[in-house]
């Protein structure tokens, strides 16, 4: 074994393989493995590893059941409503195509939250398995792997994201696989895993470009702490080339449309900066749940105290660089979850080794149970939103609440105040969530077609020339009054519980007698952020 190939506690680091090998099926002696064994070896990384403990499968099954039972409440999340109405495309102004394609396809098969969120549940369960494989890569025993599964399956932010089908939900297993393959490449000195990482990175660009930032901070961490020889290896560059080739159609679409996601990102940074500075740092200690902070903190400490893990220390500076990057970029407060979850998976190894007595095991089990209970209460609709503490801390839950109530109020305004000439009135929405909710619930309430200038919806065609009147929601009267002969505010959205959220109190305005052509009006209504 060379100097840089140090044994990881719990199992030796496999030496680099210079050529194809004949694998053996455990317990059968020499001989080629079956196709199934080769596939399992590719997914788990080592053919000689025992199968995952049945307790891990039971934990994931429990995770699946709990998420499925609660998948129908509170309702569609605003991004889900937005995605289901986007037309098929290679990309959009605010994101790549994959998650909108997934939501739109599932909604056409069965337009209910439980059916759309089945994909979210499966993605989150897959992320749990990937989390366990990271723990095992660091030599985690079966007990550590079970601890890893139990910790991640009901961690705070992953469970919250997994309750909705969002771009971040699909990121969970993809970012985990990227981290797993890079950890294998560095820990084992087998750079062919960079090629596997390149495949995942390239495909992930069709879900969100943030994967590039994730990889860049990992590379920066490797530059700072090593192993730097990984960055000059041919396979590492091949992996980068594979990622680039897979991402080319996505890049081509962005280039053909003037790089809209860069413009959108700058607009979002301008509007979100203050919120991110406050929210990211306050969320960070509890991002996996308040009771799991000691576990991922143990992972940070162990990376620097264990010589065998020296080649993976880059995960720590990568997290620090990522956090600093998010301040000027002003991403979402939950963005660090991908890196923190890796540290959690690593931390499960020393924590499991520490829990050698019954008293210590009970203490760890108590932390897991308390964290799971906290996450379920704050992430899932176990209580009505008006009675649940989740409304104070979980914006995703609020963004999934009261949509039928709000649409009914718009429908009432349309029925009471809009001009009665058939085909001359359309609905305008200031926010894509409002537009998506009206698109989903409005037809059953008698509302006409809805249009919005928000994000990608602003790129679509404006209302037809025959539309001379509007019922607008979430658009100030002053924005519309210059374009119509008469405009009147007839009400405001009200959830009935005085719960503070973005839609609460938004104006409902009725305008008639359009004076300007729609392209002119649309230039005032189109906005990003």
N, C-alpha and C positions, 0 to 999 in steps of 0.2 A: 504493500500500500504506500503510495507516494505521500509526501509531506502534506499536501493539501486535501487529501482524502481521509478525513478524520472520522472515527466511528461516532454515529449518533447514538445517544443512550437509548437502549431498548432494541436496537438492531444496527448492524453495520451498514455504512453507506456503501452501496454497490459501486464497484470500480467502473470507470468508463468502459464501454463496450466498443471495440474497434470494428466489429463485423457481426454478421448474423450468428446467432447461437441456436443450438438445439435445446429447447426447454424441456423440462421434465414435469410431468404431472405429479404433484405431491403424493407420496405414498405408493407410487407405482414403479419407481425406478426410472432408468434412462429410457428415453423415447420421446417422440414428438407429441405435443399436446394436441387436444382436439381443438376444433374451431372455437367452441364455446370457451375453453380454457384460455386460448389466445386472446379472445375478446375481453374476457374478465381480467386477464393480466394487463391488457392495454389500459383498461379503465382504472384499475386499482394500482397499477404501477409495478407490481411484483407478483410473479406467478406463485412464489413460495409462501405468500401470506395466507393465513387461514381466512375463511369467510368472515364477513362482518357478523358480530354477535347478534343473535335474534332479538336482544333487547333494543338494539339500534332500530331494527325494522319495526318493533312494537312502538317505539317512541315516534318514528315517522308516521306510522299508521294512526296513532293518536293525534298527531299534528294535523294529518289530513282530515280526520273526522271532525275535529274541533273547528277547523277553518271552513269546512264544507257546511257544517250545521249553521254557522253564523254568516255564511257568504251572502245571504239575501238582505241583511240589514246593513245599514240604514237605508241604502238606496244606491243608485248610480253615483259614482264619484265624478266630479266635473270633467276630469280628463277622459274618463270612459265615455261620457256623453259627447265630448268633442271628437274623440277618435271614431266613434261609430258613424258620424256624419261626414267624415272626410272622404273625398273620392280617391280611388286607387291612384297612386303616383310613386315615383322612385324616391321622392323626398318631399319635405314640407319646409316652410320657413323656420319652424321652431324645432324640428326633429326629423330623424331618418324614418323610413317607412314601416319597420317591422311591427312594432306594437300597434299602431293604428290599423295595419292590415289584419292583425290577429283579432282585435276587438271588433272590427267591422265584419269579418268573416263569421265569428262566433255569434254576433248579434243577428246576422241573417239566418243562422241556423235556429237560434232560439233567443229572442230578444228579452232576456231576463238577467238580472245580476248574477244569479247562482250559476248560470251556464257560462257567462263571460268569465267569471272568477274561478271556474274550474281550472283554466289554464294558469291563473295566478297561483292557485294552491299547488299545482303540480310543480311549477317553477320553484316555489319556496321549499317544497319537500326535496326536490333535487338539490337545492342549495345546502340543505342540511346534510345530505350524503357527501357533498363535496367538502363541507366543513369537517366532517369526520375523517375524510381521506387526508386532509391537511394535518390533522392531529396525528394520524398514523404515520405520515411522512416524517414527522419529527420523533418517531420511535414510541408513540403513545401506546400503552398497553390497552387491552380490551376495556379495562375500567376507564381509562382516559378517553377512549373512543365513545363509550356510552355517556360519559360526562359531557363530551363535546356535542353529541347529538341532543342531549337534554337541554344543554345551555342554549344552543342556537335555535332549536325548534320553537322555543317560546321566548326568544330575545325580543326586546322592545321594538326597535325600528324595523328589523326584518319581518316581524309578525304584522306590524302596521302596514308596511309596503305590500306584503303578501296578501293582505285582505282586499286589495284592489289590483286591477290589471293595469299597471302603469309601466312606463319605460324603466323606471327604477326597479320594478318587480322582476322584469326579465333580466336586468343587470345582475341580480343576486347570484344565480348559478354561473353566469358567464364571467364575471369578475373573479369569482371563487376559483373557477377552472384556470383562469389566467395565472392567478397567484400560485395555485397548486403546481402547474407545469413549470413555472419559473423556479419555484422552490425545489422541484425535482432536479432541474438542470443544475442548480448551484450546489445543492447538498450532495448530489451524487457525482458531480463533475461530468455528467452526461449531457452535452449541449444539444443533443437531438431533441430534447424536450422543448427547446426554443422554437423549433419548427411547429410542434403541436400548439405552443402558445400563440404563434403567429396565425395559425388557422383560426383559433378562437377570437383573437383580436380583430382580424379582418372581418369575420362574420359579425362581431359585436358592433362594428361601426354602422351596421344597418339598424341597430337599435338605439345607440346613442354615441356621439362622438366623445363623450367624457372618458371613454376607455383610453383614449390617447393620453390624457392627463394622468390617468392611473398608471399607465406603463411608463411614462416619462419620469414620474417621481420614483418608481421602482428602479429605473436605470440610474437616476441621480443618486439614489441610496447605494447602489452598487459601486458607483464612482467614488463615493465617500468612504465606504467600509469594506468594499470588495464583495466577492472575488472579481477583480477587474479583468482578469484574463478571459472571463466569459464574454466581454464586450468585443473582443477582437477575434473570437472564434468564428470560423466559417459558418457553422450551423446557426449561430445567433443572427448573422446577416441574412442567411437564407430565410429564417423565420420572419425577419423584418420584410423581406421581399415578398414572401407569401401573403403577409398581412396587407401589404400595399396593393398587390394584384387583386386580392379579394375585395378590397375597398374601392377599387377604381371606378366601377359604375356609380357608386355613391358619390365619389369625388367629382366625376364627370357631371352628374346632375347639378351639384352645387355650383360648379364652375359655369355651367350653361345658364344658370339663373342668378349669377352675380353674387355668389357666396352668401345667401340670405341668413344662414345660421350664424355666421360671424357678426353680421349686423344685428341680428336678434340677440345674440349673446351680449353685445355691447349695450343694447337697449335695456336688457334685463339687469345687467350689472349696475347701470345708472339708477334703476328704480329699487333694487334689492339690497344695495350695499349696506345700509344702516341695519336692516333687519338681519342680514347674515352675520355681521359683526357681533350682534347681541346673541342671536339664536344659536350659532354654531358652537360658541364656546360654552354656553350654558347647557346645550344638549350633549356635548362630548362626554362628560363623565357618566351620563346615564344612557348613552346611545344604544347599548345592548341591554339596558336595564340597570337600575341602581345597585342591585345585589351582585352583578357580575363584574363590576369595576375591579375588585381584587383579583379576579381570575385573569382578565387580560392585562392587568398591571403585572401579575406574576409572569406572564409571557414576555413582557418587555425586560424584566429583571433577568429571567432565565437566558434570554438571548445573549446577554452580556456576561453572565456568570458561567455559562457552560461552553468550554472550548469547542466541543463537538458541534455547536450551533453557530460558530463564528461566521460561517459562510452564508448565514441567513440573517445576519444582523441588519442588513440593508432595509428590512421592513420598518424598523424604528425611525431612521431619518426620513424614509419615504413618507411616513405619516406626518412628521413635522413639516416637511416641505409642502405636502398637500394642504395642510391646514393654513400655512402662510400664503399659499397660492390662492386659496379661496377668498381671502380678504379683499384683494383688488378685483378678482374675477366676479365675486358675489354670486356664487352658486347657491344651491339649497343647503340648509343646515345639516341635512342627513347625508351629504355626499361622502364624508369620511367612513361611512359604515363598512365599505368594502375592505379597507385596510384594518380597521379595528377588529372586524370579524376574524381576520387572519391571526392577529395577536391573541384573540380569545381562543382560537383553536390551538395555538401553541401553548398558551397558559394552562390549558386543561392537562397537559403532561405533568408539570411539576405539582399542580394541585392534586392530581390523582395519586402521585407518589407521596405527597404529604399525608394524605388521608389513609393512614395505615391502621388506625385504631377505630373502634366502633364509634367513639365519641366524635372523632374528626369526620368520619363518614356521615354521621348524622348532621354535623354542622354544614357540610357541603350540600347534603340533600335538602336541608332547610333553606339554604341560599337559593338553590334551584327552584324549590317549590314557591318561595316568596317572590322570586323574580317572574316565574311563570304566571302566578296569580295576578301580579301587578300588570304584566303585559296584556293578559287577557282582558282585564277590567278596562284598561286605558286604550286598547287597540280594537277590540271586538265589540259588537253591539249587544252586549249582555244585558244592558239596561236601555230604556228609551233615552234618546239624546238629551231631552230636557231634564232628565234625572241623573244622567251619567257624568262622572267627573271628567270624562274624556273630552267634553266640550271646552274645557279650560286649557287643555294642553295638546290636543291632537287635531291639527287643522284638516287632516285627511277625513276625519269623521264628520266635521262640520261641512266640508265640501261635498259630502254625500247625503246631506240632510235637507228636507223641506222642499225638494224640487217640485213635486206635484202641487204642493200648497202655493208656491210662487207662480207656477204656470196657471193655476186656477185663477189667481188674482189678475194675471194678464188677460186671460180669457174673459173674465167678467168685465174688464175695461173695454175690451174689444166689442163685446156684446152691447154694452151700455153707451159707449161714446163714439165708436168709429163710424165713418160714413157708410151708408148701406148700399152703395153702388157695387154690384158684384164684380169681383176681380180687380178692383181699384185700390184695395188696401192690403198692405203687407205688414209683417211684424219685423221690427229691427231690435237687435240685442247688442248691448255694449260689450258683453263678455262672452267668451266662447262657451262657458258653462251654462249661462242663461240660454244661449242659442241652442246648445245640445239638448237641454231640458225641454225647450219648446218643440224642437224637432221630434223628440221622443214622445212627449205627452200631449202636445198641442193638438194634433189632428183629432184625437178622441174628444177634445173639448171644443172643437169647432174653429180652431185658429187656422189662418192661412199660412203660407210658406214663411219661413223665418230667414233673415239675412243678418250678417254681422260683419263688421270690419276688423274683428280681432284676429290677429295672427294669420294663419293660412286662410281663414274664412274671408279675410279682406282681399285675398288674391283671386278669389272666385268671382263669378259674374255678379254685378250689382242687381238690384230688382229690375224687372222689365219696365219699359217706357209706359206701359199701361197703368203702372202703380202711381197714383197721385196722392195717396194718403198713407199714413203709417200709424201703427201703435208701437211705440218704442219703450223698451225697458232698459234701465241702466245707462241711458244717454241723457245728459242734462238738457233741459228745455232750451238753454241759450245756444247750444250747439246746433239745434235743429231750426230755431225760429228764423234764421236768416234765409233758409231755403224753402219755407212754406208760408202761405198767406196767413195761416192761423195755427197756433200751437198752444195746447193747454195741458198742464200737469194735472192728472186726474187721480193720482194716488201714489203710494209707495209700497214696495214689497215689505211684508211683515210676516215673520214666522210664527207669531202668536205667543212667543215665550220671552220676547225681548233678549234673545240670545244674540250676542254680537258675532257677526260674521260678515263676509264681504257683501253678500246680497242684501242683507238686512237694511232697509231704508232706501234702497235704490229707487229712483223715480220711475213712474209710469206716465208717459207723455203721449198724447194723441195730436197728430198734425194733419192738416188737409190743405189742398191747393198747392201742389208742388210748383215752385217757380223756376228751379234750376234743373238742368239735366242730371241724371243719376251719376255719371262719372265725376261731375263737380262735387256733388254731395259726398260721394264715396271718398274723395280725397280728404275730406274733413273727418270722416268716420274711421278710416283705416288706421290701425295702431298696433304696435307690437309690445309684448311684455307680459 
